[in-house]
C-alpha cells in the first residue's frame, strides 16, 4: 500500500511538471472555425502547421506556478518598468533571437463583450486581448486581470517609441503568443504594441507596425487591446 501511494505521488508530480506544447489548444471552438491553423515563417516565407521545421523559430514555454509573476521562463524577470508610472515591466536577462515565441497568454475567457465588461477589465481600457475567427469576429476575450489565473505576459508594457517595440502578438490555434520581431539583447525591456486605441488612452504617439510585422499578422487576423499591469 505504501509503495502504491508513493508511485501515485510521483506520477502526479511528473504530470504537473510537464511543459505545455506550443500550439496546444486549451479552448475548443464551437460554431465558428478559427483562421489560425498556420504559422508564418518570415525566413522561409512559408506557412507551417506549427513552428518552422527548419528551426527558424523557437518556443519558450511558460513555467507552471500559482501566480503570474512566477510563470516567467528562465532568462526573464519582472521588475519596475523603464516607463514612468507604468508599474511593473518585463526584462530579459539573456539574449533571445528573433522569432522566439512566448506564451500562450492566459487568463479568464469571456465569450461576449458583455461578460468582459462585467469584469471591469475592458471597461478600464487595460483591456483584454481578443481571439478572432475566420470571419474576423471576436471569438474570445482573454481577461488577465486576475494574476492567479493569468501569466507573466500580462506585465509586458506598450512602447512609447516605435523603435522600442520588440514583440508582436500572434494568434495561433486559438491561443495568443508574443513573438520577438528582432533579436532582443540582455537587459532590454519587452514591449508589445497594443494598437491605436490603447495608445491614445495612454497619451502616447500612435505608430504603424513595420511592413514585416504587418505581413505576419495578416494571417492570422490582427488583434487589438492589451493586458493590465496590476
N, C-alpha and C positions, 0 to 999 in steps of 0.2 A: 504493500500500500504506500509506503514512504517513497519507494522508487517511482511509483506511478505518479504521485503528486509532484515529485522533483522534475520528472520528464515533462509534465504538463506546464510547469512554471517556465522551464527552458523554452518550450515551444511558444508560449505566449510572449516571452521576452524577444525571441527571434522574430516573431510575427510583427511586433511593434517597431522593430528597428529597420525593417525593410524600407529602402528608399523608394519614393514614388517614381514611376516611369514617366518619361517625357511623353506628352500627348495622351496620357491616361485620362479618360473622360469620367468625371465624378457625377455629372448630372446628365441624365438621358433626355434627349429631345422627345417631345410628344408629337404634336401635329406637324410642325414645320421642320424641314431639314436645314441644317446649318451649312453655310458655304465655306467651311474652313477645313476641308478634308485634306488639303495640300499645303505644303510649306515651301516658300520660295527661297532658293539659294542664289544670292546675287553674284557669287563667284562663278558658279557653273551656269547661271542664268536658266535654271530649270526648276520645275516644281517636283516635290517628292511627297510621299505619304508619311514622312517623318523627317528627322534630321538628315542632312545630306549624307548619303552612303560613302562619299569620298572623304569625309572627315572635315569638311569646310565649316561645320557648325558643331558647337559643344553645348552641353547642358549641365548647369549647376543646380542640383535639387535643393529644395527647402529642407531644413532639418526639422525633425518632429519635436515639438515642445508644447507646453501648456500656455505660452504667452508669445505674442508676435515678436517681441524683442529677442527671444531665444531661438527663433527659427532661422537665423541667418546662416548661410553656408560658411565654410572655412574661408578666411580671407576677406571677410566683410564685417564691419562693426556699425553700430548705431550710436551716434553722438550728436552734439549740438550742431545744427546746420550752419554753414557759412553765410546763409542768407539771414539778414537781420530780422528778428521777430518771427522766424519760420518754425521755431521749435526744434524738434529733432530732425536729423537727416541721416543719410546712409553713406558710408565711406568705404573704399576698398583698401585693403592692407597689402595687396599684391596686384600684379598686372593681370588683367583679363583681356584676352584677344577679341577682336571684332567677331561678331556673330556668336557670342556667348548668350545662352538663354537662361533666364532666371524665372522661377515660379513653380506652379501657377499661382496667380494672385487669388487669394482665398477670402472668404467672408460669408455672411448670410446671403442667400439667394432670394430675390423677390421676382415674382412673375409679372408684376404690374407696377406702373409708376405710383399708383395709389398706395400700395404697400410700402414702396421705397420711401415715399414722402412721410408715411406714418412714423418711420424710424427717425426722421429728422435729418438724416444723412444727406439726402439730395436737396432738401429744403435749405440747408445751411450752406450750400454751394461747395461743401467739402466734397460732396457728391460721390456717386458710385460709378464704377466702370460699367459699361453695358456690353452685353453679348448680343450679336445680331444674327438673324437667319439669312437664308439665301436671297430673300427679297428685300433685305435691308431693314426689316422690322426688328425692334428690340425684343430679344427673347428672354433675357435675364438682366437684372440689376445685381451687381455684386457689392454688397454693403459691408465694408471693412471697419465700421465704427467700433465694433467690439474687439479689443486686442486678444481676447481669449479664443475667438473664432476666426481670426484672420492671421496674416503672417507679416514678415518684415517689409514686404513691398509697400505696405501702407505708409511707411515713413519716407519713401522717395519723394523728393520735392520737385516742383515745377521750376525750370530755369528762368532766370531773369534775362539772360542774354542767349541768343541763338547758338553761339559758339560753345556754351556750357552744356548743351544737350548731348548726352552720350547714350541714352536709351530710347527705344521706341516700343510702343505697345503692339503686340501681335496676337491676334486671335487664332487659336488652332485647336480643333477637335472639341469645341465647346468650352475651352478654357482660355484664360488670358495670361500671356507671358511677356516679360520685358526682355528685349534683345539689345545687346550693345551694338551701336551703329558705327563704332570705330574702336580702335584699341584704347583701353582705359588703363591708365598708369596708377601705381600705388600712391595713395594719398588723395586721390580725386574723390569728390562727392558725386554720387549718382544723381542724374536728373532726367526726368521724362516729361515731355510737353503734353499738357492735358487738354489742349485745344483753345480756340479763341475765346469762348465764353468764360472759361475759368481764368484765363489770363487777364481779361478785363475786370473780373471780380477782384483779382489781386492787385490791379492797378499797374500791371507791367505791360511792356510793349508786346503787341501781337506780332508773331512772325510765322512765316510759312516753313514747312518742312523742306528739306533738300529734295531734289528730284529723285535721288536714290531711295530715300525713305518713303516717298510717295509711291514709288513703283512697288515697293514691298508691301504696302498696306492697301493696295487696290484689291488684292485677293489674299486673305480675307478682307471684309469691309473695314473701313476706318472706324475708330472708336473715339468717343469724347468722354469727358468727365474725369475726376481724379479721386484718390483716396484721402482720408483725413490724416493729419499729423498729430492727433491727440495721443 
